[in-house]
Amino acid sequence: MNTRQVLIFFCSVFAALGLLWLITPAQGVNLGIYTLRFASLEGALEDARTARVDVDSVLRSVNARFRMDRDTLRHYAAFFRENPDRIYLPGDDVTYFDALFQEMEQAGEQGRTVRVLHYGDSQIEMDRISQDVRQGLQERFGGIGTGFFPALGNVPSASVYHSAAGDFAHYTMYGDSTTSRAGHRRYGMLAQVVQLSGSGSVSLRGTGNKNARERVKEFSSVSVLYGRADKDLDIKVTSDTVKARQTTRTAASGVTLRTWQFSRPVRKATLQFKGRAELYGISADGDGGVTVDNVPLRGSTGTIFTRIDSTVMRDNLALADTRLIILQFGGNYIPAVGGTRSIEQYQEQMTRQIRYFHEVAPEAKILLIGPSDMGKSVNGRIVTWPRLPQMVDSLKATALRNDAAFWDLFHMMGGENSMVEWVRHSPPLAGTDYIHFTPAGAREAGEAFTRSFLMYYDFYTLRKATRP
């Protein structure tokens, strides 16, 4: 072929492709069991009309909204009334967290560890988001260590390494058909239980993971939360040559919290078990302050808690001194949403969970975090899942109607179609599944929430200082 023929060939091909581009509908052409899609003019125009979220601009705006101006009272009033990063409070009552703040302030002085229990789906696995909340609260109120985790777990953490060997059986309330269920409802506050039937050991140490925060790399106390133990149950805790002082608290139901305190912070410890007991969790903490327990429930919609024995849960939460319960769910329910009725049903289920926690933890505050933006491929374009914004608004209404607070992660990210830009960001702030944050993205989310929470604390301290 000569040059002229080659030019004619390519021009013909481009003309044919251009014609297909003009006439092919955005939804494609059905060919039996297949659908043929082609980049269409309609789709290109839709892309041009869709406003792209500038993630860097969004994050700069988040940071700017926390900066205090000269008029302190005016700044707080504006933040609580109109800032999109604020925590929404029942009845707009800015004193909602006052009792919690008082407990957090006193914890370090009293040698107590006030606990924040962070439940969520796979978005918080590997201690994502939780560790950033924990770091921020521990910097303000004191405390070290990573909090509670299961004696035998199947989900790794960026903040603590632990391994177990011996006569242990692990049962969970959640998961697919490959996970084991107990023949009872005594799962404890981690929504799982480990049955000890003989002897075994658990080794734990501060992690060397590059994503781990500084304050989890050491701990000065180890606790075991257990129940239904035989009278000969023996537990020993050692850490190199550091001796530990032991204390024990037991609820009327028999649920027991046994704690070993070291004379100085350590980086590793070994627990030796002998006997029979239901182990609800092990913690690595400090001598006082605040911690955040990371409880990821992969695949869960957050509607399982009412199936846990309420007496066991109540005693777990009381012995662990739990004062704030965070429920971060909704994302796993989105694919099942077919309409408004589906969302109403989910609201009803979440209402039952909130009321359950009010019953089993009357001294704790409840806070819901709505789902992040989630991307779905529609005709070759990644867009926000249908009805996700409606789900966020519905969860906010559910929380506020049931004396719980709410934080809007979806709008903090930039709202509709923001997830695709978090994925495209350099460095990436979310993974290419368009659902989960990267460690960098999780840090942005966790730090934004923590700053918002501490804004209410700062206003609490201002009110105390100016109180007559």
C-alpha positions in Angstrom: 0.0 0.0 0.0 1.2 3.5 -0.8 1.1 6.4 1.5 -2.2 7.7 0.0 -3.9 4.3 0.5 -2.7 4.1 4.1 -4.0 7.6 4.8 -7.4 6.7 3.3 -7.6 3.5 5.4 -6.9 5.2 8.7 -9.3 8.0 7.9 -12.0 5.5 7.1 -11.4 3.7 10.4 -11.6 6.9 12.4 -14.7 8.0 10.5 -16.4 4.7 11.3 -15.4 4.9 15.0 -16.6 8.5 15.1 -20.0 7.5 13.7 -20.3 4.8 16.3 -19.4 7.3 19.0 -22.2 9.6 17.9 -24.9 7.0 17.5 -24.2 4.6 20.4 -26.4 5.3 23.4 -24.7 5.6 26.8 -26.5 2.4 28.1 -25.1 0.3 25.2 -26.7 -2.1 22.7 -28.2 -5.4 23.9 -26.9 -8.4 22.0 -28.7 -11.3 23.6 -26.9 -12.1 26.8 -24.2 -9.5 26.2 -24.3 -5.7 26.1 -22.0 -3.9 23.7 -20.9 -0.5 25.0 -19.0 2.2 23.2 -17.8 5.6 24.3 -20.8 7.7 23.3 -21.3 11.5 22.8 -23.9 11.4 25.5 -21.5 9.9 28.0 -18.8 12.3 27.1 -21.1 15.3 27.6 -22.2 13.8 30.9 -18.6 13.5 32.0 -18.1 17.2 31.1 -21.2 18.2 33.0 -20.2 16.3 36.2 -18.2 18.5 38.6 -15.0 16.9 39.7 -14.0 17.1 43.3 -10.7 18.7 43.9 -9.5 16.6 46.9 -6.6 18.9 47.8 -9.0 21.8 47.9 -11.4 19.8 50.0 -8.7 18.9 52.5 -7.4 22.4 52.7 -11.0 23.6 53.4 -11.3 21.0 56.2 -8.1 22.3 57.8 -9.1 25.9 57.4 -12.5 25.3 59.0 -10.7 24.3 62.2 -8.6 27.4 62.5 -9.7 29.8 65.2 -10.4 33.4 64.4 -10.1 36.3 66.9 -13.6 36.1 68.1 -13.6 32.7 69.9 -17.2 32.6 70.8 -18.3 33.5 67.3 -16.0 30.9 65.9 -17.5 28.1 68.1 -21.1 29.3 67.3 -20.5 29.2 63.6 -18.7 25.8 63.8 -21.5 24.1 65.7 -24.2 25.7 63.6 -23.0 25.4 60.0 -19.6 23.7 59.7 -20.0 20.5 57.5 -17.2 18.8 59.6 -19.1 19.2 62.9 -20.5 16.4 64.9 -24.3 16.6 64.8 -25.7 16.4 68.3 -29.2 15.4 69.6 -31.2 18.6 70.0 -28.1 20.6 69.0 -27.0 20.2 72.7 -23.3 21.3 72.8 -23.1 19.8 76.4 -23.8 16.3 75.0 -20.2 15.1 75.6 -19.6 17.1 78.9 -19.8 14.0 81.2 -17.5 12.1 78.8 -14.9 14.9 78.7 -14.9 15.0 82.5 -14.2 11.3 82.7 -11.4 11.6 80.1 -9.8 14.5 82.1 -9.8 12.5 85.3 -8.7 9.2 83.9 -4.9 10.0 83.9 -5.1 11.4 87.5 -6.9 8.3 88.7 -4.9 5.7 86.9 -7.9 4.6 84.9 -8.1 3.9 81.2 -11.3 5.4 79.7 -12.3 3.4 76.7 -13.7 4.4 73.3 -15.0 1.4 71.5 -14.9 1.8 67.7 -17.0 -0.7 65.8 -17.0 -0.7 62.0 -16.9 -2.7 58.8 -13.8 -3.5 56.7 -13.2 0.3 56.3 -11.5 0.2 59.8 -9.5 -3.1 59.4 -5.8 -2.9 60.2 -6.7 -0.3 62.8 -7.3 2.3 60.1 -9.1 5.5 61.3 -9.2 4.1 64.9 -5.4 4.5 65.4 -5.6 8.1 64.3 -8.5 8.8 66.7 -6.5 7.0 69.4 -3.3 9.0 68.8 -5.2 12.3 68.9 -7.0 11.5 72.1 -4.0 10.1 73.8 -1.9 13.2 72.9 -4.6 15.3 74.6 -5.7 13.1 77.6 -2.8 10.7 78.0 -2.5 7.0 77.6 -0.5 4.5 75.6 -1.2 1.1 74.0 -3.7 -0.3 71.5 -6.6 -1.3 73.6 -8.6 -4.6 73.4 -8.2 -7.3 70.7 -9.2 -11.0 70.6 -6.9 -13.6 72.1 -7.1 -15.5 68.8 -8.0 -13.4 65.8 -8.1 -13.7 62.1 -7.6 -9.9 61.3 -4.1 -8.4 61.6 -3.6 -5.0 63.0 -1.1 -2.3 62.2 -0.8 -1.4 65.9 -0.1 -4.6 67.7 1.3 -8.0 66.8 -0.1 -11.0 68.7 0.0 -14.8 68.2 -1.6 -17.6 70.1 -1.0 -21.4 70.5 -2.7 -24.0 72.5 -6.2 -25.2 73.3 -8.2 -22.3 71.9 -11.3 -22.2 69.8 -12.4 -19.0 68.1 -16.1 -18.1 67.5 -17.4 -14.9 65.9 -20.8 -13.2 65.5 -20.1 -12.2 62.0 -18.5 -13.4 58.8 -19.3 -15.9 56.0 -20.0 -19.7 56.2 -16.4 -20.5 56.9 -16.4 -18.8 60.3 -17.4 -20.7 63.4 -20.4 -19.8 65.6 -20.7 -20.6 69.3 -23.6 -22.6 70.6 -24.5 -19.6 72.8 -24.8 -15.8 72.7 -22.0 -14.9 75.1 -19.7 -13.2 72.6 -18.6 -10.2 74.6 -17.9 -6.7 73.5 -15.6 -7.7 70.6 -18.5 -9.6 69.0 -16.4 -12.8 69.4 -15.3 -15.2 72.0 -12.3 -17.5 72.4 -12.9 -20.7 74.3 -10.0 -21.9 76.4 -10.1 -25.6 77.1 -6.8 -26.6 78.6 -3.5 -24.7 78.2 -2.2 -22.1 75.8 -0.2 -19.0 75.4 -0.6 -15.6 73.8 2.4 -13.5 72.8 2.1 -9.8 72.1 4.4 -6.9 71.2 4.3 -3.4 69.9 4.3 -3.6 66.2 7.0 -2.3 63.9 4.5 -1.6 61.1 5.5 1.7 59.3 1.8 2.8 59.5 1.6 2.4 63.3 1.3 5.5 65.6 3.9 6.1 68.2 1.8 5.7 71.3 0.9 2.1 70.6 4.5 0.8 70.5 4.7 0.4 74.3 2.2 -0.5 77.0 2.4 -0.7 80.8 -0.6 -2.9 81.6 -2.1 -6.0 80.2 -5.7 -7.1 80.9 -7.8 -10.2 80.2 -11.6 -10.0 80.1 -13.2 -13.4 80.6 -16.2 -15.3 82.0 -17.5 -18.8 82.9 -14.1 -19.7 84.3 -13.4 -22.8 86.4 -12.1 -22.3 89.8 -8.6 -23.5 88.9 -8.1 -21.1 86.0 -4.5 -19.9 86.1 -3.1 -16.9 84.1 0.4 -15.7 84.3 1.8 -12.6 82.5 5.5 -11.9 82.0 7.6 -9.4 80.1 11.4 -10.0 80.2 12.4 -9.3 83.8 9.8 -6.8 84.6 7.4 -8.0 87.3 3.7 -7.2 87.1 1.3 -6.2 89.9 -2.1 -7.9 89.5 -5.6 -6.6 90.3 -9.0 -8.3 89.7 -12.6 -7.0 89.3 -15.5 -9.4 88.9 -19.1 -8.6 88.0 -22.0 -10.4 89.7 -22.5 -12.5 86.5 -19.0 -13.9 86.8 -17.4 -11.8 84.1 -13.9 -10.9 85.3 -11.3 -8.3 84.3 -7.8 -9.2 85.5 -5.1 -6.6 85.0 -1.3 -6.8 85.3 0.6 -3.5 85.7 4.3 -3.2 85.0 6.6 -0.7 86.8 7.6 0.8 83.4 6.4 0.6 79.8 7.3 -2.5 77.9 7.2 -3.5 74.3 6.3 -7.2 74.6 4.6 -9.6 77.0 3.5 -13.3 77.2 0.3 -14.6 78.7 0.2 -18.3 79.9 -3.2 -19.8 80.4 -4.3 -23.1 82.1 -7.9 -24.1 82.8 -11.2 -23.4 81.2 -12.8 -20.0 80.4 -14.5 -17.9 77.8 -12.0 -15.2 76.8 -13.7 -12.0 75.6 -10.5 -10.0 74.9 -7.0 -9.0 75.9 -5.8 -5.4 76.1 -2.5 -3.6 76.1 -2.9 -0.2 77.7 -1.1 2.4 79.9 -1.5 3.3 83.6 -4.2 5.8 82.8 -5.7 8.0 80.1 -7.7 7.1 77.1 -7.6 4.4 74.5 -9.6 3.4 71.4 -10.5 -0.3 70.8 -10.5 -1.1 67.1 -13.3 -3.7 66.3 -13.5 -4.4 62.6 -16.4 -6.6 61.5 -15.8 -7.4 57.8 -18.9 -7.7 55.8 -21.2 -6.5 58.6 -24.0 -4.0 58.3 -23.8 -3.3 62.1 -27.0 -5.0 62.9 -25.7 -7.9 64.9 -25.2 -6.5 68.4 -28.7 -7.2 69.7 -28.0 -10.9 69.3 -25.2 -10.7 71.9 -26.2 -11.7 75.5 -27.0 -8.3 77.1 -25.8 -9.3 80.5 -22.3 -10.4 79.2 -22.1 -7.2 77.1 -23.2 -5.0 79.9 -20.5 -6.4 82.3 -17.8 -6.3 79.6 -18.4 -2.6 78.9 -18.7 -1.7 82.5 -15.5 -3.5 83.6 -13.6 -2.1 80.6 -14.8 1.5 81.6 -16.3 2.1 78.1 -17.6 5.7 77.8 -18.0 6.3 74.1 -19.2 3.7 71.5 -18.7 4.6 67.8 -20.7 2.7 65.2 -19.3 3.1 61.7 -21.5 1.2 59.3 -23.8 1.5 56.3 -21.4 0.8 53.4 -22.1 -2.9 53.3 -25.9 -2.3 53.1 -25.7 0.0 50.1 -25.6 -2.7 47.4 -28.8 -4.2 48.8 -30.7 -0.9 48.7 -33.5 -1.1 46.2 -35.5 1.9 47.2 -36.7 4.1 50.1 -38.3 1.2 51.9 -34.9 -0.6 52.1 -33.4 2.4 53.8 -36.3 2.6 56.2 -35.8 -1.0 57.1 -32.1 -0.3 57.8 -33.0 2.7 59.9 -35.3 0.4 62.0 -32.5 -2.1 62.5 -29.9 0.6 63.5 -32.5 2.1 65.9 -32.6 -1.3 67.7 -28.7 -1.4 67.9 -28.5 2.1 69.4 -31.2 1.4 71.9 -29.4 -1.9 72.8 -26.2 0.1 73.6 -28.1 2.7 75.6 -29.4 -0.3 77.6 -26.1 -2.2 78.1 -23.9 0.9 78.5 -26.1 3.6 80.2 -23.0 5.7 81.1 -21.6 5.7 77.5 -22.3 8.1 74.7 -23.2 6.7 71.3 -21.9 8.2 68.0 -22.6 7.0 64.4 -20.2 7.6 61.6 -21.9 7.4 58.2 -20.4 5.5 55.2 -17.8 7.1 53.0 -18.5 7.8 49.4 -18.4 4.6 47.4 -17.8 4.3 43.6 -19.7 2.1 41.2 -19.2 1.6 37.5 -22.2 2.8 35.5 -21.8 2.6 31.7 -18.1 2.7 32.1 -18.0 5.7 34.5 -17.3 5.5 38.2 -20.0 7.3 40.1 -21.4 7.4 43.6 -23.7 4.4 44.4 -27.3 5.3 43.9 -29.1 6.3 47.1 -25.9 6.6 49.2 -26.5 10.3 49.9 -30.0 9.3 51.0 -28.6 6.6 53.3 -26.2 9.1 54.9 -29.1 11.5 55.7 -31.2 8.7 57.0 -28.5 7.5 59.4 -28.1 11.0 60.7 -31.8 11.3 61.4 -31.8 7.9 63.0 -28.9 8.8 65.3 -30.4 12.2 66.4 -33.8 10.7 67.1 -32.3 8.1 69.4 -30.0 10.3 71.5 -26.9 9.5 69.5 -24.4 11.8 67.8 -23.5 11.7 64.1 -20.4 12.5 62.0 -20.7 12.8 58.2 -17.7 11.2 56.6 -19.3 11.3 53.2 -19.5 15.1 53.1 -16.1 15.5 54.7 -14.6 13.7 51.7 -16.3 16.1 49.3 -19.7 14.5 48.8 -21.0 12.9 45.7 -18.4 11.4 43.3 -15.5 12.3 45.6 -14.3 8.7 46.0 -13.0 8.5 42.4 -10.9 11.6 43.1 -9.5 10.1 46.3 -8.4 7.1 44.3 -6.8 9.3 41.6 -5.0 11.5 44.1 -1.2 11.4 44.4 -0.5 9.7 46.6 -3.7 7.6 46.4 -6.1 8.2 49.4 -8.3 5.2 48.5 -7.9 1.9 46.7 -9.0 1.0 43.2 -12.0 -0.9 44.6 -13.4 2.6 45.1 -14.5 1.6 48.6 -11.6 1.4 51.1 -9.2 4.1 52.2 -5.5 3.7 51.9 -3.5 4.3 55.1 -3.0 7.9 54.0 -6.7 8.4 53.3 -7.7 6.7 56.6 -5.4 9.2 58.4 -7.1 12.1 56.7 -10.5 10.8 57.8 -9.4 9.9 61.4 -7.7 13.2 62.0 -10.6 15.2 60.7 -13.0 13.3 63.0 -10.6 13.8 66.0 -10.2 17.5 65.4 -14.0 17.9 65.3 -14.4 15.9 68.5 -11.7 18.0 70.2 -13.4 21.2 69.1 -16.3 20.3 71.4 -13.8 19.5 74.2 -12.1 22.9 73.7 -15.5 24.6 74.0 -16.1 22.5 77.2 -12.9 23.8 78.7 -13.7 27.3 77.7 -17.1 27.1 79.4 -15.5 25.7 82.5 -12.9 28.5 82.7 -15.5 31.2 82.3 -18.1 29.7 84.6 -18.9 32.0 87.6 
